[in-house]
């Protein structure tokens, strides 16, 4: 198992209170939500590669497990909304899923009209050496043995991190991969408060929160306990600037290149 990519990732994304006190404009990282999903269909190999091509520091993807235990990129439990075909992912084989075409958004570029559901192994093999893949685990812990196998066989370069809303899943992921940054996802303050001590006690690296949950008090609480803070999903410069000033170290956004350019222009 390699260590240098993780050392680099911790240096970049670890919580840094002193740096926050010196300057509110820290070197915040931009993570492409489901890849460059504004321009290419979400959770496709094209959206991941385009995110990195456009300069995103990381690309975030969702993973699920098929009936034949393949780890695929997909957000919903059912494929109807995103493909027009009605399949339950966990009850369907990879052979059945791999030909389904993602329905493009109105904002997606015309060249991305025939993108299909990829395997995680394909995306792992495409990570640039200086970029990150943020893997959101959408299932319970049952996926972890299969995920471990895929990572062992196909992760060759770049950095990875894990995020999950299910606490038991992210807890077990940290045990399985102690050197991989693991973040607990939360959308509501009561849930965050409920799991805060568990996050600290189980050695998770931080929390990844809906942006409207975050204020100075929350940041101080997290940093005092050694927790890094990421946020999602931010698509406007005003909110991104606020997150930057509060000391959030990574922003998940549908438009990483556009948002980054807006903040750079405003400085």
N, C-alpha and C positions, 0 to 999 in steps of 0.2 A: 504493500500500500504506500502511495507517495505522500510526502509531507510538504514539500516546497510550495505547491499551489495553495495549500491551506494557510501556510505562514503568510504568504502574500495577501490572501483574502482577509485574514485577521488584521493585518496592518492597515488595510484599506478601510474595513468596515467596522472594526471594533469601536465600542463607545469611548469617546475622548472628551471628558468634561473640561479639561484644561484648555483644549483647543476651542471649545465652545465659548469659554469665558473670554478668550483673547479676541475672537472675531465671530460674529453670527453667521458669516458667509463661509461656512466650511465647505469642503470638497464633497458635496453630496453626489450620490450615485443615482443613475437613472436606469430603472429596470422595466423592460418592455412587457406590458401586460398581455399574456398569452402570445408573446412575440409581438411583432409590429402589426397588431391586429386592426389598426386603423387603415392600413394599406394592403394587407394580405389576410386571408381567412385565418382565424384564430387557431392556435395549437397545431399549425402545420409546419412542416420542415421549412417551407418558404417563409413563413412569418418569423421563425427563429433566426434564420440566416439573414433575412432582411434587417432585423433588429440590430444584429451585430454589424452588418454592413453600414447602417446609418449612424453608427457610433454609440449605441446603447451600451452601458457598462455590463448589463445583464439582460437575459431574456427569461421570462417566467413561463412555465408550462404546467398544465394539469395532467396528472396521470391516473389511469384506472386499470383494472385487471379484467381480461377477457375470460370467457368460459374455459379456454384452453391455456390459461395462465400466461398470456402474453401481456407485457406492460405497454400500453398505448397512450398517446396523447389525446385526451378528450376531457371536456368539462362536465357535461351533463350525464346523468345516469342512463338516459334514453337518447337515441340519435335523431329523433323525429324533428326537433326544432332546428338543428344545425345541418341536417342532410336531407330532410324530406322523407327519409326512410325510417320505418318504425322498428327499431331493435333496442333491447335492453343490453347494455354493454357487457355486464357480467354474465349474461346468459347466452352470449353470442361468440362465435369463434373468430379468430383473427382472419381466417380465410373469408368469412362473410363480411367482415368490417372493412377490409383493406381497400375495396373498390368503391366505397362510398365517397361521394364528392361533397366537400363542404360548400354550403351556399354562401356566396360572397356577400359582404355588406355593400351598401351603396358607395361607401368611401374606398372600397378595395380597388386596386389597380386592375385594369382589364386583363393583364397577362396572368392573373392569378385566379382564373375561373374554373380550373380543373384540379384543384389541390385536394389531396386525400388524407385520410387519417394515418399518421406515421407511428412507427414503433419508437419507443424511447431510445433504443439502441442506435437508430439512425441519427437522432439529435445529439446524443452523446459523442458520436464520432465526428460531429461537425463543429464542436465548440472551439473557437479560436483560443490560442494559448493565453491571451491577456484578457479574456472575457469570462463571464459567469453564466451558468444555467441555474435558475432557481426552480426547484422541483416541488410543486404543490401536490401532496399526496391526498387524493380525493376519497380514498377508501379507508377502511380500518387497517389494523396491523397485519391482516392476512396477506397483504401485498408485499410485505417486507422481504421475505426469503427470495421471492422472484425478482424484486428490485435489486437486491444484493447481487444476485447472479448476473443480471444485466450490466450493472455498474462494473463488476469485476471483469467482465469480458469485453466491454465496449468503451469504457471511459479512458480516453488516451491523452487528452490535453484540456487546458482550461480549468476552471473552478466550478464546483457545485455547492449548493446549499439546499436544505430541506425546509419546507413550511407545511403546516397542517392545522386545520381547525380542531381535529380530534386530538385531545391531549395525550391519550394513551398511545396513539400512533406516533406522534412526534417524540414522546418520551422514549419509546422503544427504538425509534430511528437513531436517537442520540446514543443509546447504549450500543447499537449495532455499528455506528460510525461516530465514535467519540471525537474524531478530528474534523468532522464536517459541521459547519455552522448550521444549527437547527433553531428555528424560530416558531413560536406559537402564534397562530393567527387568531385574531379576535375582532368582532364587529361591534360589540356592546361593552360598555363600562362594567356592568354587573358581572359579566363573564370574565373580563380581564381581572377584576378584583378577586373573584372566586379562585382563579388559577394562579394568581401572582406568586404566592409563596411556593407553589408546586413548581413553577417555572424556575425559580431560583434554586430550590432544593435539588432539582433533578439536573442541574448543570446546563440548562438550555442557554443558548448564546444571546437570546433576546426575544422581542415580540414584534409582530408585524400587524399593525393596527389600522382600522379604518381612520382616515385622516381627521375626521371631525371629533374623534375621541381625544385627540392629543392636545395638551396644553402644558404650560410651564411646570405645574405641579406634578403632572404625570411623568414628564421628562426627568425631573429631579428625583422622583421616587425610583424610576428605572435605573438611572445612572448611579444612584447611591447603592443599589444592589448589584451593580456590575452588569446590567442588561443593556444591550444595544436596542435601538428602536428604528424600525422601518415603518413605512406607511403605504396605503393604497386607497383608492385608485384616483390619482390626481391628474387632471387634464387642463387646469387653468393656472396661469403664471402667478396670480395673487396667492392662491393656496400653496403652491410650490414654494414661493418666497417665504411664507409663514412657516412652513415645515422646516425649511433651511435655517431660518433664524432661531427656531426652537431647538435645533440640534439633531433632528432626524438625519440618519446617515444614508438612507436609500428611499427613493420614491418610485413606486410602481405606477406606470402611466401607459395609456394606449398610444401616446404620441411622444416617445422619448426624444427624438431628434428635434421636433418642433418645440417642445417644452424647454429643452436645454438651450436652444437658440434664443428663445424669448427671455429667459433669465439672464443669459450672457449679454444680450442687447441692453437690458435694463440696468445692468451694473454701471 
